[in-house]
């Protein structure tokens, strides 16, 4: 996968992760949200290690959440 594709995927994943945390009651001052914001900023700077981390760590979490939603809609 080329770097631009990875960045585009990471952008969507980090946005979804931030939204999910906000939905779960985390505020901007929480440690979790601060970490996500710092990682988002590093991602936009082109930090390849952070981009890979976002895809590998948060990607499966977001995927499982979307799968839960899909299953619930089918019921």
MODABEL-V43862 format. One record per residue. N is the residue number from 1. RES is the residue in one letter. PHI is phi as a letter, one per 40 degrees, with the letter a starting at -180 (NA if undefined). OMEGA is omega as a letter, one per 20 degrees, with the letter a starting at -180 (999 if undefined). D_FIRST is the distance of its C-alpha to the first C-alpha in Angstrom with 2 decimals. Layout:
N_RES_PHI_OMEGA_D_FIRST ; N_RES_PHI_OMEGA_D_FIRST
This chain:
1_X_NA_a_0.00 ; 2_X_c_a_3.79 ; 3_X_c_r_6.68 ; 4_X_c_r_8.42 ; 5_X_c_r_6.48 ; 6_X_d_a_6.70 ; 7_X_c_r_10.19 ; 8_X_c_r_11.16 ; 9_X_c_a_10.54 ; 10_X_c_r_12.37 ; 11_X_c_a_15.07 ; 12_X_c_a_15.87 ; 13_X_c_a_16.00 ; 14_X_c_r_18.21 ; 15_X_c_r_20.38 ; 16_X_c_a_20.96 ; 17_X_c_r_21.77 ; 18_X_c_r_24.19 ; 19_X_c_r_25.77 ; 20_X_c_r_26.23 ; 21_X_c_r_27.91 ; 22_X_c_r_30.12 ; 23_X_c_a_31.08 ; 24_X_c_r_32.05 ; 25_X_g_r_34.42 ; 26_X_c_r_32.69 ; 27_X_b_r_33.90 ; 28_X_c_a_32.45 ; 29_X_c_a_34.61 ; 30_X_c_a_33.29 ; 31_X_c_a_31.41 ; 32_X_d_a_28.53 ; 33_X_c_r_28.13 ; 34_X_c_r_28.57 ; 35_X_c_a_25.77 ; 36_X_c_a_23.39 ; 37_X_c_r_24.56 ; 38_X_c_r_24.17 ; 39_X_c_r_20.58 ; 40_X_c_r_19.94 ; 41_X_c_r_21.63 ; 42_X_c_r_19.69 ; 43_X_d_a_16.38 ; 44_X_c_r_17.80 ; 45_X_c_r_18.83 ; 46_X_g_r_15.29 ; 47_X_c_a_15.87 ; 48_X_c_r_12.61 ; 49_X_c_r_14.60 ; 50_X_c_r_15.70 ; 51_X_d_r_12.41 ; 52_X_c_r_11.28 ; 53_X_c_a_14.85 ; 54_X_c_a_14.85 ; 55_X_c_a_11.98 ; 56_X_c_a_13.55 ; 57_X_c_a_17.15 ; 58_X_c_a_17.72 ; 59_X_d_r_15.19 ; 60_X_c_r_17.32 ; 61_X_c_a_20.45 ; 62_X_c_r_19.60 ; 63_X_c_a_18.60 ; 64_X_c_r_21.94 ; 65_X_c_r_23.85 ; 66_X_c_r_22.64 ; 67_X_c_r_23.53 ; 68_X_c_a_26.94 ; 69_X_c_r_27.52 ; 70_X_c_r_26.72 ; 71_X_c_a_29.11 ; 72_X_c_a_31.77 ; 73_X_c_r_31.67 ; 74_X_c_r_32.26 ; 75_X_c_999_35.29
